[in-house]
């Protein structure tokens, strides 16, 4: 599935909650997602299309309540866009393959990048090593 997938096809493929976040740019409540406190080794993929997005090697404890990573596995798999919703100016992170909303990136992360990719658990699937 990619950007050509219809709204109806997405609604069949995803749960109601996944659809709300991935396709309608929603956010799961902090500290409720299945991956915010996960420490297993593996790869986090887009729940919409399976594209590999983040490695557990770059995951860190941000205290935000969402899984946080300091860089994507491959920059070519993520897209960043300016987000001015909710009276804020942020940088939205999307899956480049399917256009699914993943979360936001902030410039308050650890070295070596200084970035914090704050990602909704519901936007991700996990392949354990």
Secondary structure, 3 states (H helix, E strand, C coil): CCCCCCHHHHHHHCCHHHHHHHCCCCCCCCCCCCCCCCCCCEEEEECCCCCEEEEHHHEECCCCCCEEECCCCCHHHEEEEEECHHHCCEEEEEECCCCCEEEEEECCCCCCCCCEEEECHHHEEEEEC
